[in-house]
Amino acid sequence: MHASKGDRLVQHGRVVGQHDQVSEVVEVLGSEGNPPYRVRFEDGHEAIMSPGPDCQVKHRDERALDQRGGFADRP
């Protein structure tokens, strides 16, 4: 997994009814974009995170494409 400052990490819920947790990478602590990352969650709290296999990286350029009508976040 590789992420950069400004990317979003989406940790998918593991059971029915559990919402995804979205956080923004505010600092990459590993080398060459590797974990761990300092992230800020939607509620404002920050944590150090080494994402597992249930986590997806949404890169800044993918999010920008989606805002222009692209397909980045669509199933």
mmCIF file as gemmi writes it, N, C-alpha and C atoms, coordinates in Angstrom:
data_model
loop_
_atom_site.group_PDB
_atom_site.id
_atom_site.type_symbol
_atom_site.label_atom_id
_atom_site.label_alt_id
_atom_site.label_comp_id
_atom_site.label_asym_id
_atom_site.label_entity_id
_atom_site.label_seq_id
_atom_site.pdbx_PDB_ins_code
_atom_site.Cartn_x
_atom_site.Cartn_y
_atom_site.Cartn_z
_atom_site.occupancy
_atom_site.B_iso_or_equiv
_atom_site.pdbx_formal_charge
_atom_site.auth_seq_id
_atom_site.auth_asym_id
_atom_site.pdbx_PDB_model_num
ATOM 1 N N . MET Axp A 1 ? 0.841 -1.168 0 1 0 ? 1 A 1
ATOM 2 C CA . MET Axp A 1 ? 0 0 0 1 0 ? 1 A 1
ATOM 3 C C . MET Axp A 1 ? 0.89 1.236 0 1 0 ? 1 A 1
ATOM 4 N N . HIS Axp A 2 ? 0.565 2.173 -0.867 1 0 ? 2 A 1
ATOM 5 C CA . HIS Axp A 2 ? 1.303 3.431 -0.943 1 0 ? 2 A 1
ATOM 6 C C . HIS Axp A 2 ? 0.307 4.576 -0.877 1 0 ? 2 A 1
ATOM 7 N N . ALA Axp A 3 ? 0.623 5.585 -0.088 1 0 ? 3 A 1
ATOM 8 C CA . ALA Axp A 3 ? -0.228 6.765 0.028 1 0 ? 3 A 1
ATOM 9 C C . ALA Axp A 3 ? 0.652 7.996 0.152 1 0 ? 3 A 1
ATOM 10 N N . SER Axp A 4 ? 0.06 9.138 -0.16 1 0 ? 4 A 1
ATOM 11 C CA . SER Axp A 4 ? 0.738 10.427 -0.057 1 0 ? 4 A 1
ATOM 12 C C . SER Axp A 4 ? -0.11 11.36 0.788 1 0 ? 4 A 1
ATOM 13 N N . LYS Axp A 5 ? 0.504 12.428 1.248 1 0 ? 5 A 1
ATOM 14 C CA . LYS Axp A 5 ? -0.223 13.435 2.015 1 0 ? 5 A 1
ATOM 15 C C . LYS Axp A 5 ? -1.405 13.921 1.178 1 0 ? 5 A 1
ATOM 16 N N . GLY Axp A 6 ? -2.58 13.954 1.798 1 0 ? 6 A 1
ATOM 17 C CA . GLY Axp A 6 ? -3.784 14.386 1.11 1 0 ? 6 A 1
ATOM 18 C C . GLY Axp A 6 ? -4.64 13.255 0.583 1 0 ? 6 A 1
ATOM 19 N N . ASP Axp A 7 ? -4.091 12.049 0.481 1 0 ? 7 A 1
ATOM 20 C CA . ASP Axp A 7 ? -4.885 10.897 0.066 1 0 ? 7 A 1
ATOM 21 C C . ASP Axp A 7 ? -5.856 10.531 1.181 1 0 ? 7 A 1
ATOM 22 N N . ARG Axp A 8 ? -6.896 9.822 0.821 1 0 ? 8 A 1
ATOM 23 C CA . ARG Axp A 8 ? -7.854 9.355 1.819 1 0 ? 8 A 1
ATOM 24 C C . ARG Axp A 8 ? -7.767 7.846 1.94 1 0 ? 8 A 1
ATOM 25 N N . LEU Axp A 9 ? -7.913 7.386 3.171 1 0 ? 9 A 1
ATOM 26 C CA . LEU Axp A 9 ? -7.965 5.953 3.443 1 0 ? 9 A 1
ATOM 27 C C . LEU Axp A 9 ? -9.399 5.614 3.809 1 0 ? 9 A 1
ATOM 28 N N . VAL Axp A 10 ? -9.961 4.631 3.137 1 0 ? 10 A 1
ATOM 29 C CA . VAL Axp A 10 ? -11.322 4.179 3.411 1 0 ? 10 A 1
ATOM 30 C C . VAL Axp A 10 ? -11.222 2.78 3.986 1 0 ? 10 A 1
ATOM 31 N N . GLN Axp A 11 ? -11.568 2.673 5.265 1 0 ? 11 A 1
ATOM 32 C CA . GLN Axp A 11 ? -11.562 1.368 5.925 1 0 ? 11 A 1
ATOM 33 C C . GLN Axp A 11 ? -12.996 0.872 5.927 1 0 ? 11 A 1
ATOM 34 N N . HIS Axp A 12 ? -13.24 -0.182 5.159 1 0 ? 12 A 1
ATOM 35 C CA . HIS Axp A 12 ? -14.596 -0.684 4.978 1 0 ? 12 A 1
ATOM 36 C C . HIS Axp A 12 ? -15.096 -1.399 6.225 1 0 ? 12 A 1
ATOM 37 N N . GLY Axp A 13 ? -16.406 -1.236 6.501 1 0 ? 13 A 1
ATOM 38 C CA . GLY Axp A 13 ? -17.027 -1.917 7.623 1 0 ? 13 A 1
ATOM 39 C C . GLY Axp A 13 ? -16.927 -3.423 7.454 1 0 ? 13 A 1
ATOM 40 N N . ARG Axp A 14 ? -16.781 -4.115 8.554 1 0 ? 14 A 1
ATOM 41 C CA . ARG Axp A 14 ? -16.585 -5.571 8.493 1 0 ? 14 A 1
ATOM 42 C C . ARG Axp A 14 ? -17.876 -6.359 8.639 1 0 ? 14 A 1
ATOM 43 N N . VAL Axp A 15 ? -18.92 -5.731 9.148 1 0 ? 15 A 1
ATOM 44 C CA . VAL Axp A 15 ? -20.196 -6.414 9.331 1 0 ? 15 A 1
ATOM 45 C C . VAL Axp A 15 ? -21.307 -5.542 8.763 1 0 ? 15 A 1
ATOM 46 N N . VAL Axp A 16 ? -22.439 -6.161 8.476 1 0 ? 16 A 1
ATOM 47 C CA . VAL Axp A 16 ? -23.583 -5.435 7.939 1 0 ? 16 A 1
ATOM 48 C C . VAL Axp A 16 ? -23.981 -4.326 8.905 1 0 ? 16 A 1
ATOM 49 N N . GLY Axp A 17 ? -24.181 -3.142 8.373 1 0 ? 17 A 1
ATOM 50 C CA . GLY Axp A 17 ? -24.59 -2.004 9.19 1 0 ? 17 A 1
ATOM 51 C C . GLY Axp A 17 ? -23.443 -1.17 9.731 1 0 ? 17 A 1
ATOM 52 N N . GLN Axp A 18 ? -22.22 -1.668 9.652 1 0 ? 18 A 1
ATOM 53 C CA . GLN Axp A 18 ? -21.069 -0.902 10.128 1 0 ? 18 A 1
ATOM 54 C C . GLN Axp A 18 ? -20.595 0.005 8.996 1 0 ? 18 A 1
ATOM 55 N N . HIS Axp A 19 ? -20.505 1.289 9.278 1 0 ? 19 A 1
ATOM 56 C CA . HIS Axp A 19 ? -20.125 2.265 8.269 1 0 ? 19 A 1
ATOM 57 C C . HIS Axp A 19 ? -18.627 2.233 8.003 1 0 ? 19 A 1
ATOM 58 N N . ASP Axp A 20 ? -18.265 2.688 6.806 1 0 ? 20 A 1
ATOM 59 C CA . ASP Axp A 20 ? -16.852 2.843 6.472 1 0 ? 20 A 1
ATOM 60 C C . ASP Axp A 20 ? -16.267 3.983 7.293 1 0 ? 20 A 1
ATOM 61 N N . GLN Axp A 21 ? -14.998 3.879 7.639 1 0 ? 21 A 1
ATOM 62 C CA . GLN Axp A 21 ? -14.283 4.97 8.304 1 0 ? 21 A 1
ATOM 63 C C . GLN Axp A 21 ? -13.37 5.609 7.275 1 0 ? 21 A 1
ATOM 64 N N . VAL Axp A 22 ? -13.489 6.928 7.143 1 0 ? 22 A 1
ATOM 65 C CA . VAL Axp A 22 ? -12.68 7.66 6.175 1 0 ? 22 A 1
ATOM 66 C C . VAL Axp A 22 ? -11.717 8.557 6.934 1 0 ? 22 A 1
ATOM 67 N N . SER Axp A 23 ? -10.456 8.526 6.527 1 0 ? 23 A 1
ATOM 68 C CA . SER Axp A 23 ? -9.448 9.393 7.135 1 0 ? 23 A 1
ATOM 69 C C . SER Axp A 23 ? -8.582 9.98 6.03 1 0 ? 23 A 1
ATOM 70 N N . GLU Axp A 24 ? -7.951 11.11 6.33 1 0 ? 24 A 1
ATOM 71 C CA . GLU Axp A 24 ? -7.056 11.761 5.379 1 0 ? 24 A 1
ATOM 72 C C . GLU Axp A 24 ? -5.626 11.642 5.877 1 0 ? 24 A 1
ATOM 73 N N . VAL Axp A 25 ? -4.72 11.283 4.987 1 0 ? 25 A 1
ATOM 74 C CA . VAL Axp A 25 ? -3.305 11.175 5.339 1 0 ? 25 A 1
ATOM 75 C C . VAL Axp A 25 ? -2.754 12.589 5.515 1 0 ? 25 A 1
ATOM 76 N N . VAL Axp A 26 ? -2.262 12.892 6.722 1 0 ? 26 A 1
ATOM 77 C CA . VAL Axp A 26 ? -1.664 14.201 6.975 1 0 ? 26 A 1
ATOM 78 C C . VAL Axp A 26 ? -0.143 14.118 7.016 1 0 ? 26 A 1
ATOM 79 N N . GLU Axp A 27 ? 0.396 12.894 7.172 1 0 ? 27 A 1
ATOM 80 C CA . GLU Axp A 27 ? 1.845 12.71 7.165 1 0 ? 27 A 1
ATOM 81 C C . GLU Axp A 27 ? 2.161 11.243 6.881 1 0 ? 27 A 1
ATOM 82 N N . VAL Axp A 28 ? 3.127 11.017 6.011 1 0 ? 28 A 1
ATOM 83 C CA . VAL Axp A 28 ? 3.608 9.662 5.729 1 0 ? 28 A 1
ATOM 84 C C . VAL Axp A 28 ? 4.835 9.429 6.597 1 0 ? 28 A 1
ATOM 85 N N . LEU Axp A 29 ? 4.759 8.456 7.495 1 0 ? 29 A 1
ATOM 86 C CA . LEU Axp A 29 ? 5.851 8.185 8.427 1 0 ? 29 A 1
ATOM 87 C C . LEU Axp A 29 ? 6.788 7.09 7.934 1 0 ? 29 A 1
ATOM 88 N N . GLY Axp A 30 ? 6.326 6.279 6.988 1 0 ? 30 A 1
ATOM 89 C CA . GLY Axp A 30 ? 7.167 5.23 6.418 1 0 ? 30 A 1
ATOM 90 C C . GLY Axp A 30 ? 7.967 5.766 5.242 1 0 ? 30 A 1
ATOM 91 N N . SER Axp A 31 ? 8.808 4.923 4.693 1 0 ? 31 A 1
ATOM 92 C CA . SER Axp A 31 ? 9.615 5.345 3.548 1 0 ? 31 A 1
ATOM 93 C C . SER Axp A 31 ? 8.871 5.075 2.24 1 0 ? 31 A 1
ATOM 94 N N . GLU Axp A 32 ? 9.053 5.961 1.28 1 0 ? 32 A 1
ATOM 95 C CA . GLU Axp A 32 ? 8.519 5.813 -0.075 1 0 ? 32 A 1
ATOM 96 C C . GLU Axp A 32 ? 7.01 5.596 -0.115 1 0 ? 32 A 1
ATOM 97 N N . GLY Axp A 33 ? 6.266 6.278 0.735 1 0 ? 33 A 1
ATOM 98 C CA . GLY Axp A 33 ? 4.815 6.193 0.722 1 0 ? 33 A 1
ATOM 99 C C . GLY Axp A 33 ? 4.228 5.006 1.452 1 0 ? 33 A 1
ATOM 100 N N . ASN Axp A 34 ? 5.059 4.239 2.127 1 0 ? 34 A 1
ATOM 101 C CA . ASN Axp A 34 ? 4.587 3.068 2.87 1 0 ? 34 A 1
ATOM 102 C C . ASN Axp A 34 ? 4.123 3.459 4.27 1 0 ? 34 A 1
ATOM 103 N N . PRO Axp A 35 ? 3.265 2.617 4.892 1 0 ? 35 A 1
ATOM 104 C CA . PRO Axp A 35 ? 2.828 2.875 6.265 1 0 ? 35 A 1
ATOM 105 C C . PRO Axp A 35 ? 3.991 2.843 7.228 1 0 ? 35 A 1
ATOM 106 N N . PRO Axp A 36 ? 3.805 3.402 8.401 1 0 ? 36 A 1
ATOM 107 C CA . PRO Axp A 36 ? 2.566 3.952 8.962 1 0 ? 36 A 1
ATOM 108 C C . PRO Axp A 36 ? 2.299 5.377 8.469 1 0 ? 36 A 1
ATOM 109 N N . TYR Axp A 37 ? 1.033 5.789 8.668 1 0 ? 37 A 1
ATOM 110 C CA . TYR Axp A 37 ? 0.584 7.124 8.291 1 0 ? 37 A 1
ATOM 111 C C . TYR Axp A 37 ? -0.017 7.818 9.507 1 0 ? 37 A 1
ATOM 112 N N . ARG Axp A 38 ? 0.178 9.132 9.58 1 0 ? 38 A 1
ATOM 113 C CA . ARG Axp A 38 ? -0.582 9.937 10.542 1 0 ? 38 A 1
ATOM 114 C C . ARG Axp A 38 ? -1.825 10.378 9.781 1 0 ? 38 A 1
ATOM 115 N N . VAL Axp A 39 ? -2.995 10.059 10.32 1 0 ? 39 A 1
ATOM 116 C CA . VAL Axp A 39 ? -4.252 10.343 9.628 1 0 ? 39 A 1
ATOM 117 C C . VAL Axp A 39 ? -5.171 11.178 10.509 1 0 ? 39 A 1
ATOM 118 N N . ARG Axp A 40 ? -6.069 11.899 9.851 1 0 ? 40 A 1
ATOM 119 C CA . ARG Axp A 40 ? -7.102 12.674 10.551 1 0 ? 40 A 1
ATOM 120 C C . ARG Axp A 40 ? -8.455 12.141 10.091 1 0 ? 40 A 1
ATOM 121 N N . PHE Axp A 41 ? -9.269 11.726 11.058 1 0 ? 41 A 1
ATOM 122 C CA . PHE Axp A 41 ? -10.589 11.19 10.765 1 0 ? 41 A 1
ATOM 123 C C . PHE Axp A 41 ? -11.593 12.321 10.593 1 0 ? 41 A 1
ATOM 124 N N . GLU Axp A 42 ? -12.775 11.972 10.063 1 0 ? 42 A 1
ATOM 125 C CA . GLU Axp A 42 ? -13.803 12.969 9.781 1 0 ? 42 A 1
ATOM 126 C C . GLU Axp A 42 ? -14.239 13.737 11.022 1 0 ? 42 A 1
ATOM 127 N N . ASP Axp A 43 ? -14.137 13.117 12.202 1 0 ? 43 A 1
ATOM 128 C CA . ASP Axp A 43 ? -14.546 13.804 13.432 1 0 ? 43 A 1
ATOM 129 C C . ASP Axp A 43 ? -13.432 14.675 14.007 1 0 ? 43 A 1
ATOM 130 N N . GLY Axp A 44 ? -12.261 14.718 13.331 1 0 ? 44 A 1
ATOM 131 C CA . GLY Axp A 44 ? -11.177 15.603 13.742 1 0 ? 44 A 1
ATOM 132 C C . GLY Axp A 44 ? -10.058 14.948 14.529 1 0 ? 44 A 1
ATOM 133 N N . HIS Axp A 45 ? -10.266 13.741 15.05 1 0 ? 45 A 1
ATOM 134 C CA . HIS Axp A 45 ? -9.178 13.143 15.834 1 0 ? 45 A 1
ATOM 135 C C . HIS Axp A 45 ? -8.112 12.568 14.902 1 0 ? 45 A 1
ATOM 136 N N . GLU Axp A 46 ? -6.885 12.515 15.407 1 0 ? 46 A 1
ATOM 137 C CA . GLU Axp A 46 ? -5.753 12.02 14.627 1 0 ? 46 A 1
ATOM 138 C C . GLU Axp A 46 ? -5.207 10.749 15.255 1 0 ? 46 A 1
ATOM 139 N N . ALA Axp A 47 ? -4.605 9.921 14.415 1 0 ? 47 A 1
ATOM 140 C CA . ALA Axp A 47 ? -4.03 8.659 14.882 1 0 ? 47 A 1
ATOM 141 C C . ALA Axp A 47 ? -2.9 8.258 13.944 1 0 ? 47 A 1
ATOM 142 N N . ILE Axp A 48 ? -2.072 7.343 14.418 1 0 ? 48 A 1
ATOM 143 C CA . ILE Axp A 48 ? -1.048 6.715 13.589 1 0 ? 48 A 1
ATOM 144 C C . ILE Axp A 48 ? -1.643 5.383 13.143 1 0 ? 48 A 1
ATOM 145 N N . MET Axp A 49 ? -1.577 5.105 11.845 1 0 ? 49 A 1
ATOM 146 C CA . MET Axp A 49 ? -2.297 3.957 11.31 1 0 ? 49 A 1
ATOM 147 C C . MET Axp A 49 ? -1.425 3.189 10.322 1 0 ? 49 A 1
ATOM 148 N N . SER Axp A 50 ? -1.465 1.875 10.444 1 0 ? 50 A 1
ATOM 149 C CA . SER Axp A 50 ? -0.89 0.973 9.442 1 0 ? 50 A 1
ATOM 150 C C . SER Axp A 50 ? -2.055 0.163 8.897 1 0 ? 50 A 1
ATOM 151 N N . PRO Axp A 51 ? -2.633 0.592 7.781 1 0 ? 51 A 1
ATOM 152 C CA . PRO Axp A 51 ? -3.87 -0.005 7.279 1 0 ? 51 A 1
ATOM 153 C C . PRO Axp A 51 ? -3.734 -1.485 6.943 1 0 ? 51 A 1
ATOM 154 N N . GLY Axp A 52 ? -4.829 -2.204 7.152 1 0 ? 52 A 1
ATOM 155 C CA . GLY Axp A 52 ? -4.893 -3.622 6.83 1 0 ? 52 A 1
ATOM 156 C C . GLY Axp A 52 ? -5.509 -3.854 5.46 1 0 ? 52 A 1
ATOM 157 N N . PRO Axp A 53 ? -5.813 -5.114 5.142 1 0 ? 53 A 1
ATOM 158 C CA . PRO Axp A 53 ? -6.329 -5.459 3.812 1 0 ? 53 A 1
ATOM 159 C C . PRO Axp A 53 ? -7.743 -4.955 3.539 1 0 ? 53 A 1
ATOM 160 N N . ASP Axp A 54 ? -8.461 -4.533 4.578 1 0 ? 54 A 1
ATOM 161 C CA . ASP Axp A 54 ? -9.815 -4.021 4.381 1 0 ? 54 A 1
ATOM 162 C C . ASP Axp A 54 ? -9.828 -2.513 4.14 1 0 ? 54 A 1
ATOM 163 N N . CYS Axp A 55 ? -8.686 -1.938 3.855 1 0 ? 55 A 1
ATOM 164 C CA . CYS Axp A 55 ? -8.547 -0.499 3.665 1 0 ? 55 A 1
ATOM 165 C C . CYS Axp A 55 ? -8.198 -0.2 2.207 1 0 ? 55 A 1
ATOM 166 N N . GLN Axp A 56 ? -8.783 0.856 1.684 1 0 ? 56 A 1
ATOM 167 C CA . GLN Axp A 56 ? -8.557 1.265 0.298 1 0 ? 56 A 1
ATOM 168 C C . GLN Axp A 56 ? -8.004 2.686 0.275 1 0 ? 56 A 1
ATOM 169 N N . VAL Axp A 57 ? -7.035 2.946 -0.588 1 0 ? 57 A 1
ATOM 170 C CA . VAL Axp A 57 ? -6.467 4.289 -0.74 1 0 ? 57 A 1
ATOM 171 C C . VAL Axp A 57 ? -7.192 4.993 -1.876 1 0 ? 57 A 1
ATOM 172 N N . LYS Axp A 58 ? -7.689 6.192 -1.608 1 0 ? 58 A 1
ATOM 173 C CA . LYS Axp A 58 ? -8.266 7.06 -2.638 1 0 ? 58 A 1
ATOM 174 C C . LYS Axp A 58 ? -7.275 8.19 -2.849 1 0 ? 58 A 1
ATOM 175 N N . HIS Axp A 59 ? -6.527 8.12 -3.938 1 0 ? 59 A 1
ATOM 176 C CA . HIS Axp A 59 ? -5.514 9.125 -4.211 1 0 ? 59 A 1
ATOM 177 C C . HIS Axp A 59 ? -6.167 10.446 -4.602 1 0 ? 59 A 1
ATOM 178 N N . ARG Axp A 60 ? -5.471 11.548 -4.341 1 0 ? 60 A 1
ATOM 179 C CA . ARG Axp A 60 ? -6.005 12.88 -4.645 1 0 ? 60 A 1
ATOM 180 C C . ARG Axp A 60 ? -6.43 13.003 -6.096 1 0 ? 60 A 1
ATOM 181 N N . ASP Axp A 61 ? -5.642 12.498 -7.032 1 0 ? 61 A 1
ATOM 182 C CA . ASP Axp A 61 ? -5.986 12.64 -8.449 1 0 ? 61 A 1
ATOM 183 C C . ASP Axp A 61 ? -7.245 11.856 -8.8 1 0 ? 61 A 1
ATOM 184 N N . GLU Axp A 62 ? -7.495 10.71 -8.161 1 0 ? 62 A 1
ATOM 185 C CA . GLU Axp A 62 ? -8.723 9.948 -8.387 1 0 ? 62 A 1
ATOM 186 C C . GLU Axp A 62 ? -9.932 10.718 -7.886 1 0 ? 62 A 1
ATOM 187 N N . ARG Axp A 63 ? -9.797 11.36 -6.723 1 0 ? 63 A 1
ATOM 188 C CA . ARG Axp A 63 ? -10.906 12.133 -6.171 1 0 ? 63 A 1
ATOM 189 C C . ARG Axp A 63 ? -11.209 13.329 -7.055 1 0 ? 63 A 1
ATOM 190 N N . ALA Axp A 64 ? -10.189 13.98 -7.603 1 0 ? 64 A 1
ATOM 191 C CA . ALA Axp A 64 ? -10.395 15.128 -8.485 1 0 ? 64 A 1
ATOM 192 C C . ALA Axp A 64 ? -11.13 14.687 -9.746 1 0 ? 64 A 1
ATOM 193 N N . LEU Axp A 65 ? -10.766 13.525 -10.304 1 0 ? 65 A 1
ATOM 194 C CA . LEU Axp A 65 ? -11.44 13 -11.48 1 0 ? 65 A 1
ATOM 195 C C . LEU Axp A 65 ? -12.908 12.755 -11.176 1 0 ? 65 A 1
ATOM 196 N N . ASP Axp A 66 ? -13.211 12.176 -10.021 1 0 ? 66 A 1
ATOM 197 C CA . ASP Axp A 66 ? -14.588 11.893 -9.661 1 0 ? 66 A 1
ATOM 198 C C . ASP Axp A 66 ? -15.398 13.178 -9.529 1 0 ? 66 A 1
ATOM 199 N N . GLN Axp A 67 ? -14.83 14.235 -8.981 1 0 ? 67 A 1
ATOM 200 C CA . GLN Axp A 67 ? -15.543 15.5 -8.825 1 0 ? 67 A 1
ATOM 201 C C . GLN Axp A 67 ? -15.876 16.119 -10.177 1 0 ? 67 A 1
ATOM 202 N N . ARG Axp A 68 ? -15.135 15.753 -11.217 1 0 ? 68 A 1
ATOM 203 C CA . ARG Axp A 68 ? -15.408 16.263 -12.559 1 0 ? 68 A 1
ATOM 204 C C . ARG Axp A 68 ? -16.326 15.319 -13.33 1 0 ? 68 A 1
ATOM 205 N N . GLY Axp A 69 ? -16.906 14.345 -12.665 1 0 ? 69 A 1
ATOM 206 C CA . GLY Axp A 69 ? -17.817 13.43 -13.339 1 0 ? 69 A 1
ATOM 207 C C . GLY Axp A 69 ? -17.168 12.128 -13.764 1 0 ? 69 A 1
ATOM 208 N N . GLY Axp A 70 ? -16.039 11.813 -13.185 1 0 ? 70 A 1
ATOM 209 C CA . GLY Axp A 70 ? -15.342 10.574 -13.514 1 0 ? 70 A 1
ATOM 210 C C . GLY Axp A 70 ? -15.963 9.381 -12.815 1 0 ? 70 A 1
ATOM 211 N N . PHE Axp A 71 ? -15.203 8.337 -12.697 1 0 ? 71 A 1
ATOM 212 C CA . PHE Axp A 71 ? -15.729 7.076 -12.183 1 0 ? 71 A 1
ATOM 213 C C . PHE Axp A 71 ? -15.025 6.574 -10.942 1 0 ? 71 A 1
ATOM 214 N N . ALA Axp A 72 ? -14.186 7.368 -10.303 1 0 ? 72 A 1
ATOM 215 C CA . ALA Axp A 72 ? -13.299 6.878 -9.246 1 0 ? 72 A 1
ATOM 216 C C . ALA Axp A 72 ? -14.024 6.204 -8.091 1 0 ? 72 A 1
ATOM 217 N N . ASP Axp A 73 ? -15.109 6.76 -7.596 1 0 ? 73 A 1
ATOM 218 C CA . ASP Axp A 73 ? -15.78 6.191 -6.431 1 0 ? 73 A 1
ATOM 219 C C . ASP Axp A 73 ? -17.046 5.431 -6.799 1 0 ? 73 A 1
ATOM 220 N N . ARG Axp A 74 ? -17.285 5.218 -8.051 1 0 ? 74 A 1
ATOM 221 C CA . ARG Axp A 74 ? -18.519 4.542 -8.451 1 0 ? 74 A 1
ATOM 222 C C . ARG Axp A 74 ? -18.285 3.05 -8.587 1 0 ? 74 A 1
ATOM 223 N N . PRO Axp A 75 ? -19.303 2.248 -8.221 1 0 ? 75 A 1
ATOM 224 C CA . PRO Axp A 75 ? -19.142 0.786 -8.318 1 0 ? 75 A 1
ATOM 225 C C . PRO Axp A 75 ? -19.044 0.298 -9.742 1 0 ? 75 A 1
